Amino acid sequence: MASADAEFKIYVSNLDMDTDTNDLEDAFSKFGDVIKSNVVYPNEYYYDSPVAYGFVSFKDEKSMKDAINGRRGSLITQESSSC
């Protein structure tokens, strides 16, 4: 059994650089309660075609697993993302 403070977090890759935390929350909230989301933008200097990545935390494990199965390889903005 998980503790009350547990976070069930997924890593989301291949995000368009225009993606923000609201986009992640909108894309994943249909699977359950999103506690928080975060988008990380790489330094464009080091990449020819930079893509962002992010994390989404859910309230429970079922929501996290549903999100992984439901969004795998699907679009969030213009680019495809992977969970």
Biotite code that builds the C-alpha atoms (Angstrom):
import biotite.structure as struc

atoms = struc.array([
    struc.Atom([0.000, 0.000, 0.000], chain_id="A", res_id=1, res_name="MET", atom_name="CA", element="C"),
    struc.Atom([1.323, 3.449, -0.915], chain_id="A", res_id=2, res_name="ALA", atom_name="CA", element="C"),
    struc.Atom([1.793, 6.180, 1.649], chain_id="A", res_id=3, res_name="SER", atom_name="CA", element="C"),
    struc.Atom([-0.448, 9.240, 1.615], chain_id="A", res_id=4, res_name="ALA", atom_name="CA", element="C"),
    struc.Atom([2.460, 11.360, 0.362], chain_id="A", res_id=5, res_name="ASP", atom_name="CA", element="C"),
    struc.Atom([3.367, 9.050, -2.523], chain_id="A", res_id=6, res_name="ALA", atom_name="CA", element="C"),
    struc.Atom([3.554, 10.470, -6.015], chain_id="A", res_id=7, res_name="GLU", atom_name="CA", element="C"),
    struc.Atom([3.035, 8.315, -9.046], chain_id="A", res_id=8, res_name="PHE", atom_name="CA", element="C"),
    struc.Atom([5.197, 10.045, -11.629], chain_id="A", res_id=9, res_name="LYS", atom_name="CA", element="C"),
    struc.Atom([5.687, 9.419, -15.323], chain_id="A", res_id=10, res_name="ILE", atom_name="CA", element="C"),
    struc.Atom([8.355, 10.732, -17.660], chain_id="A", res_id=11, res_name="TYR", atom_name="CA", element="C"),
    struc.Atom([7.096, 12.216, -20.927], chain_id="A", res_id=12, res_name="VAL", atom_name="CA", element="C"),
    struc.Atom([9.611, 12.597, -23.754], chain_id="A", res_id=13, res_name="SER", atom_name="CA", element="C"),
    struc.Atom([9.708, 14.165, -27.202], chain_id="A", res_id=14, res_name="ASN", atom_name="CA", element="C"),
    struc.Atom([7.661, 17.239, -26.312], chain_id="A", res_id=15, res_name="LEU", atom_name="CA", element="C"),
    struc.Atom([7.470, 20.180, -28.673], chain_id="A", res_id=16, res_name="ASP", atom_name="CA", element="C"),
    struc.Atom([9.365, 23.198, -27.329], chain_id="A", res_id=17, res_name="MET", atom_name="CA", element="C"),
    struc.Atom([6.039, 25.082, -27.184], chain_id="A", res_id=18, res_name="ASP", atom_name="CA", element="C"),
    struc.Atom([4.546, 22.592, -24.722], chain_id="A", res_id=19, res_name="THR", atom_name="CA", element="C"),
    struc.Atom([3.908, 23.955, -21.229], chain_id="A", res_id=20, res_name="ASP", atom_name="CA", element="C"),
    struc.Atom([2.663, 22.546, -17.931], chain_id="A", res_id=21, res_name="THR", atom_name="CA", element="C"),
    struc.Atom([-0.950, 23.362, -18.803], chain_id="A", res_id=22, res_name="ASN", atom_name="CA", element="C"),
    struc.Atom([-0.661, 21.280, -21.983], chain_id="A", res_id=23, res_name="ASP", atom_name="CA", element="C"),
    struc.Atom([0.604, 18.317, -19.958], chain_id="A", res_id=24, res_name="LEU", atom_name="CA", element="C"),
    struc.Atom([-2.146, 18.667, -17.367], chain_id="A", res_id=25, res_name="GLU", atom_name="CA", element="C"),
    struc.Atom([-4.806, 18.911, -20.084], chain_id="A", res_id=26, res_name="ASP", atom_name="CA", element="C"),
    struc.Atom([-3.433, 15.858, -21.894], chain_id="A", res_id=27, res_name="ALA", atom_name="CA", element="C"),
    struc.Atom([-3.200, 13.661, -18.803], chain_id="A", res_id=28, res_name="PHE", atom_name="CA", element="C"),
    struc.Atom([-6.009, 14.824, -16.502], chain_id="A", res_id=29, res_name="SER", atom_name="CA", element="C"),
    struc.Atom([-8.557, 12.570, -18.206], chain_id="A", res_id=30, res_name="LYS", atom_name="CA", element="C"),
    struc.Atom([-6.750, 9.600, -16.628], chain_id="A", res_id=31, res_name="PHE", atom_name="CA", element="C"),
    struc.Atom([-7.053, 10.857, -13.057], chain_id="A", res_id=32, res_name="GLY", atom_name="CA", element="C"),
    struc.Atom([-6.069, 13.584, -10.632], chain_id="A", res_id=33, res_name="ASP", atom_name="CA", element="C"),
    struc.Atom([-2.849, 15.280, -11.733], chain_id="A", res_id=34, res_name="VAL", atom_name="CA", element="C"),
    struc.Atom([-0.950, 16.512, -8.682], chain_id="A", res_id=35, res_name="ILE", atom_name="CA", element="C"),
    struc.Atom([1.645, 18.448, -10.669], chain_id="A", res_id=36, res_name="LYS", atom_name="CA", element="C"),
    struc.Atom([3.366, 18.626, -14.010], chain_id="A", res_id=37, res_name="SER", atom_name="CA", element="C"),
    struc.Atom([6.689, 20.010, -15.114], chain_id="A", res_id=38, res_name="ASN", atom_name="CA", element="C"),
    struc.Atom([8.266, 20.655, -18.522], chain_id="A", res_id=39, res_name="VAL", atom_name="CA", element="C"),
    struc.Atom([12.049, 20.821, -18.926], chain_id="A", res_id=40, res_name="VAL", atom_name="CA", element="C"),
    struc.Atom([13.466, 22.752, -21.872], chain_id="A", res_id=41, res_name="TYR", atom_name="CA", element="C"),
    struc.Atom([17.000, 21.841, -22.999], chain_id="A", res_id=42, res_name="PRO", atom_name="CA", element="C"),
    struc.Atom([19.601, 24.420, -23.876], chain_id="A", res_id=43, res_name="ASN", atom_name="CA", element="C"),
    struc.Atom([19.171, 24.899, -27.640], chain_id="A", res_id=44, res_name="GLU", atom_name="CA", element="C"),
    struc.Atom([22.889, 25.606, -28.022], chain_id="A", res_id=45, res_name="TYR", atom_name="CA", element="C"),
    struc.Atom([23.690, 21.917, -27.565], chain_id="A", res_id=46, res_name="TYR", atom_name="CA", element="C"),
    struc.Atom([21.024, 20.442, -29.835], chain_id="A", res_id=47, res_name="TYR", atom_name="CA", element="C"),
    struc.Atom([20.260, 20.731, -33.547], chain_id="A", res_id=48, res_name="ASP", atom_name="CA", element="C"),
    struc.Atom([16.590, 19.868, -33.032], chain_id="A", res_id=49, res_name="SER", atom_name="CA", element="C"),
    struc.Atom([15.802, 20.396, -29.367], chain_id="A", res_id=50, res_name="PRO", atom_name="CA", element="C"),
    struc.Atom([12.817, 18.711, -27.809], chain_id="A", res_id=51, res_name="VAL", atom_name="CA", element="C"),
    struc.Atom([11.517, 19.172, -24.306], chain_id="A", res_id=52, res_name="ALA", atom_name="CA", element="C"),
    struc.Atom([10.610, 16.511, -21.792], chain_id="A", res_id=53, res_name="TYR", atom_name="CA", element="C"),
    struc.Atom([8.456, 16.525, -18.723], chain_id="A", res_id=54, res_name="GLY", atom_name="CA", element="C"),
    struc.Atom([7.035, 14.785, -15.714], chain_id="A", res_id=55, res_name="PHE", atom_name="CA", element="C"),
    struc.Atom([3.436, 14.288, -14.638], chain_id="A", res_id=56, res_name="VAL", atom_name="CA", element="C"),
    struc.Atom([2.536, 13.177, -11.110], chain_id="A", res_id=57, res_name="SER", atom_name="CA", element="C"),
    struc.Atom([-0.749, 11.473, -10.326], chain_id="A", res_id=58, res_name="PHE", atom_name="CA", element="C"),
    struc.Atom([-2.619, 10.970, -7.082], chain_id="A", res_id=59, res_name="LYS", atom_name="CA", element="C"),
    struc.Atom([-2.808, 7.194, -7.479], chain_id="A", res_id=60, res_name="ASP", atom_name="CA", element="C"),
    struc.Atom([-1.090, 4.317, -9.227], chain_id="A", res_id=61, res_name="GLU", atom_name="CA", element="C"),
    struc.Atom([-4.115, 3.348, -11.349], chain_id="A", res_id=62, res_name="LYS", atom_name="CA", element="C"),
    struc.Atom([-4.241, 6.814, -12.932], chain_id="A", res_id=63, res_name="SER", atom_name="CA", element="C"),
    struc.Atom([-0.523, 6.656, -13.670], chain_id="A", res_id=64, res_name="MET", atom_name="CA", element="C"),
    struc.Atom([-0.816, 3.244, -15.339], chain_id="A", res_id=65, res_name="LYS", atom_name="CA", element="C"),
    struc.Atom([-3.899, 4.331, -17.315], chain_id="A", res_id=66, res_name="ASP", atom_name="CA", element="C"),
    struc.Atom([-1.991, 7.389, -18.548], chain_id="A", res_id=67, res_name="ALA", atom_name="CA", element="C"),
    struc.Atom([0.992, 5.319, -19.637], chain_id="A", res_id=68, res_name="ILE", atom_name="CA", element="C"),
    struc.Atom([-1.230, 2.902, -21.545], chain_id="A", res_id=69, res_name="ASN", atom_name="CA", element="C"),
    struc.Atom([-3.533, 5.595, -22.928], chain_id="A", res_id=70, res_name="GLY", atom_name="CA", element="C"),
    struc.Atom([-0.996, 8.182, -24.115], chain_id="A", res_id=71, res_name="ARG", atom_name="CA", element="C"),
    struc.Atom([1.968, 6.083, -25.233], chain_id="A", res_id=72, res_name="ARG", atom_name="CA", element="C"),
    struc.Atom([3.226, 7.530, -28.530], chain_id="A", res_id=73, res_name="GLY", atom_name="CA", element="C"),
    struc.Atom([0.346, 9.984, -28.905], chain_id="A", res_id=74, res_name="SER", atom_name="CA", element="C"),
    struc.Atom([0.445, 13.694, -29.699], chain_id="A", res_id=75, res_name="LEU", atom_name="CA", element="C"),
    struc.Atom([0.268, 16.351, -27.016], chain_id="A", res_id=76, res_name="ILE", atom_name="CA", element="C"),
    struc.Atom([1.062, 19.349, -29.225], chain_id="A", res_id=77, res_name="THR", atom_name="CA", element="C"),
    struc.Atom([2.761, 19.138, -32.630], chain_id="A", res_id=78, res_name="GLN", atom_name="CA", element="C"),
    struc.Atom([5.352, 16.474, -31.804], chain_id="A", res_id=79, res_name="GLU", atom_name="CA", element="C"),
    struc.Atom([4.683, 12.903, -30.749], chain_id="A", res_id=80, res_name="SER", atom_name="CA", element="C"),
    struc.Atom([5.443, 12.106, -27.146], chain_id="A", res_id=81, res_name="SER", atom_name="CA", element="C"),
    struc.Atom([6.343, 8.945, -25.320], chain_id="A", res_id=82, res_name="SER", atom_name="CA", element="C"),
    struc.Atom([5.541, 7.853, -21.787], chain_id="A", res_id=83, res_name="CYS", atom_name="CA", element="C"),
])
